[in-house]
Amino acid sequence: MYPLPQFPTVPAFFALGLDVVRLALEAQAVIGMRLMAMATGQVPAMAEAQLMAPEKVAAFVEAQQIMALGVLTGRMHASPEKVVRLYRRRVRANRTRLARRHRALSSP
């Protein structure tokens, strides 16, 4: 029986892929929480939209900085992981904020 070849980049590739899937699922949950809060009147829709838009722009600018720094320093291979980590951190902060607001409004 021949030994299986070892591919050192495969685990990193799968880890990045799994992180992207986690990001998608977490972002979908936050979108649902945000829409539910706006639809039920827990948060004013305009205020939430005005909070949401600058957050997205700031995250995009920070992601672009990470990618540019990766190109300039020759460490482009590490940039996608850093960008996904950035977005997951931002999504987690939004989920925490929305959950905290929901708990505060639903408690007697």
N, C-alpha and C positions, 0 to 999 in steps of 0.2 A: 504494500500500500504506500502510495506516495504521500509525503506530508503536504498539508494545505499551504498555499503561499500566504505570507503575512503581508498585509497592506496597512502600513502605519497611518495613512490618512483616512481610512474608512471610519474608525471610531469618531474622529473629529467631525467628519462629514455628517454622520448620523446624529451626533450631539447637536450640531447646528440645526439640522433638519427638525429634530425634536423640539428644540428651543423655539423655532419658528412656528411649529404647530401649537405649542403651548401659548405663544404670543397671540396667535389667531383665536384660540379658544378663550383666553382671558379678555382679549379686546371685545370679542362677541358678547361676553358676559357683561362687560362694562357698558357696551352700547345698549343692551337690554335693560340694565339697571337705570341708565340715564333716560331712556325713552319712557320707561314705566314711571319714573319720578316726574318727568315732565307731563306725561299724559294724565296722571292722577292729581297733579297740582301740588305735589310735595315740594317741588322747586319751580320757580318762575322760569318758563321756557326761554325768555329773552336773556335773563341773567345767566342761565346755564350755557346758552349759545355764545354769549359774550365771553364767558370763561373758557369755553372749549376751543374757540378759534385761535386765540393767542397761544394756548398750550400746544396746539398742533404745529403752529409756525415755529415756536421755540424748539420743539423736539426735532423738527425737520432741519433747522439751522444747526443744531448741535450734532445731528447725524452727519450732515455735510462736513462739519468741522472734523469729525472723527475720520471720515473717509479721506479728506484732503490731507490730514496729518499722516494717515497711513501711507498715502502715495509719496508724500515728501520725505518720510523717514525710511521708506523701503519696507515697511511692515504691513503692506496691503492685505496679506493673508489673515491678519488678526482683526481687521476692521469690521467685517460682517458680524462677528461674534459680539464685538463691542456695541455695534448699532442695535442688535437684537436685545442685548442686555439693557441698553438705554431705554428702548421702547417698553420692555417688560417692566422696568422700574417705574416708568411714567404711568403705565396702565395699572400697575399695582397701587400706586398713590391715588389714582382716580377711584379705583374700586374701594379702597379704604375710606376715602372721603365720602363717597356715595353711601356706603354701608353705615358709616357713622351718622350721617344725616338721616338715613332711614330709621335707624335705631332710636335716634333722638325724637323723631316725629311720631313713631309708633308706640313709644313707651307711655304708660298712663301717667 
